[in-house]
Amino acid sequence: MKILGLIPARGGSKSIPHKNIARLAGRPLLAYTCEAALQSQYLTRVILSTDDEVIAEVGRDCGVEVPFVRPSELARDDTPSLAVAQHAIRWLIEHEGWQADVLVLLQPTSPLRRAQHIDEAVDLLLRSGAETVVSVVQVPHRYSPYSVMRLVDGCLEDFWQVSVPFDRYRRQEVPVLYARNGPAVLVTRADVIVEQETFYGSQVVPYMMDPADSIDIDTYFDLELAAWLLDRRKNGAGAPGLPKSGENL
């Protein structure tokens, strides 16, 4: 089975200029994802899709393939990741005769995701027979849609207006919910991406990750938090009380 690791990293970014190669603990942000992907035991190839030559050079220095320059029309703010994945799959077929069976989308904005997470997610896809595996975290109860509020005409009101068969103000009764953590790891069978035109097939299995491994870089504060977490990891300090990665849901 041919498993393609795809790292999408366009040059434009509004929140942090050239975010994908912003410095994090002395290294380009992109380097952490390249390292995790190259250490994976499952990925057959690791490819960087970018429209930016500076980012491409960083990727090459990190050891990943950059076989093409992504077309500018696929590097806009509103370009969906699905179109980027479809382009990569089709380019490899048309120019190299190489066809992926599975694609693993690895966004550079998840620098704390490791090779272990990639391999466990791929293994889960293969064992389960699912069409998609996506990394998730448990939603803290205070951010549940049953708990959050919205502002209407200057006053707060409950966001959730429909009655429910439980006490939504009592944490122990609120259903456990899950949210994609970026996602840090998205594993999908290639035919689902190309033929069904979606990352999410008819059977989507969750891969649970620790909140401490799930930070998604969007702001400078996120970079500072990631640097602190990396330092704790380097010094062997764990995050007590957090669920283990790969824990069955």
N, C-alpha and C positions, 0 to 999 in steps of 0.2 A: 504494500500500500504506500502510495506517495503522499506525504503530508507536507504541505507548504506553509511555512511560517511567513506571514506578510506583515511588515511594519509600515504603516502609512504615516508619512511625515511631510506635510506640505510646508512651504516656506512662510506663508502668511499666518499671522496671529495678531489679534487685536489686544488680548489681555496682557500678553508678554511678548514683545518683539522677538522673532525667531525662537519661539518658545521651545521647539523640539530640540534645540541645541543650547538652551540656557544652561548656565553652570549650576550644578548641584553637587555639593561637597567636592568641588574641584574637578568634576568631570562633566561632559555634555550630558544633558538629560537623556538623549538618545542612546548613549552608551550602556545604560543599565538594561534597557530592553534588548539591545543587541547581545549583550553578555548572557542574559537569561535564555534567549532563543538559541544561541550557539551551544549552550550547555545542555540543552534538551536532548533526551535520548530518543525521542520520537520524530522530531522534525527532520525531513529529508533534505529540505533546502530552506534557507532563510533569505528573504528578499526585502529590500527597502524600496518603497514606492514614493518618489518625491519629484517635485517640479523644480527643486532648488539645488544648484550645483554645490553650494557650500555644505548643505545637509548631506548631499550624496557623498561628498569627500569624507565627511565625518563617518558616515556609514561604512565606506570602504576601509577607513582606518580601523574601524571596530571589527572588521572581518566579515561583514555580510555582503551579499551580492547586490549590485545596483545595475541590472541588465538593461534598463530603459529609463528615459526621462518621462515622467507622467505628463500627459497633455495638459495645457493650461486650463482648458475647460473642465478638467477634473480636479482642479486645485482651488476652486472658489470657496468662499465661506459657506455656501449652501450646498456644496457637493456632498452627497451621502456616501458613507463608507462602502455601501453596497456597490456603487458604481466603480469605486476604486478597486474593490476585490474582483469584480467581473472583468475589469480591464486587465488586471494582472494575470488572471487565469487564462483569458483568451490570448493575451500577448505571448505567453509561454507556449501555448499550443501552436499558434501561427508561426512563431519565429524559431522555436527550438524543438517542436514536436513533443514537448513535455507536458503531460496532463496530470494535474493534481487530483487525488481522490478526496482529500480533506484539506480545508484551509483553516489555519489558526490565525485569527486577527489579533495582533499584539500592538496596542497603542503605546507610543513612547511616553505618554503622560501617566503611565502606571509604573514608576521606577522601582517600587518595592515588590513587584511581582517577580518570582524566581523561577528557575527551571523546574523545580519541584511542582509548582502550581501548573505550569504548562503540561508537564507529563501526566499529572494526576487527572487533569481535565480531558486530555486526549484519551487516556486509558478508560475514563468513565464513558466517553462516547463509544469506544470500541466494545466495551463490556456490555453496555446497556442496549446497543443497537439503535440509539436515538439518532435523530437527524441533526440535533444541535445540543451543545453543552455551553452554558453561559455562567460566568462567575458572578456570584451575588454575595451580599451581606445582609444580615438580619436588620430590618428597619427598627431603630430605637422607638420605644412606645410613644415617646413625646413627639415624634415626627409622623406617627401614624395618621392617615387621612381621617380617622375617627377622633383624633385629638387636636389637630391643627385648626386654626381659625383664619378668617379672612376679614379684610377691612371693607365695610360697606357704609358709604356716606359718613365717614369719620368714626364709625363705631365698629367694634369687633362682633362677629357672629360666627357660630360653628360652620366650618366648611362642609361637614357632612350633615345634610338636612334630612335624609331618609331614616326612618326608624329601623333599628337593628334588634335581633333577638338576644342581645347581651347588654350588660352595663358598660358602655364605652368610656365611662369615666373611671372605671376600675381596671387598672393595668392587668390584673391577673385574668380578666375575662376577654380582653381584646385579642383577636386572632393574630398570630404571628405572621408577619409579612416580610417579603424579601425584595431587595432592590439591586439592580445591576450596579456593580462598582466600577463603572467606566464604560464597558466592562474591561477588566484587566486581561481576561482571557475569553475569547469567543471561538469555539470550535464548531465548524459546520461542514457537512458533506458538500463537496464542490457542485454536485448536480442540483442541490437545493438552491445554491447561490445563482447558478446560471439559468436553470430551467424554471424554477419556481420564483426566481427574482426576489429572494429574501434571505436573511441570515437565519431566520427562525422557522424551522420546518414544523411538521405536524406534531412531532414529539420533542419537546425541549426539556432537558434535564439540568437541574441546578448544580453548580459546583460551589460549595460554601468556602468563603475565604475570611480570614481574620480582618477586622477593621484596620488593624495596624499594618497590614500588607496591602490595603485597598485604596490608599490615597490617590486621588486623581488630580493632577496638576492643572490648575486653571489660573491661579493668582500667585503673586510673589509670596504671600503668606503660606500657600501650599508648598512652595519650594522650601521655605524655612522649616515648616513642620516635617517635610520629608527628610531634610538634612538632620534634624533632631532624631527622627526615627532610625535613620541609617546609622547614626552615631551610637544609639542604644543597641542596635543589632550588632555593630562592630565590637562593642564592649561586652556583648553577651547578655545584655539586659533584656529580659522578655517583657511581654505585656500580659501580666497575670489576669486571669478571669475571662480571657477571650476564647471563643470557640476555635478549635483546631481546623486548619485548612483541610478541605476534603471530607469533612464530617458529613455523614449521611443526613439528609433532611427527612 
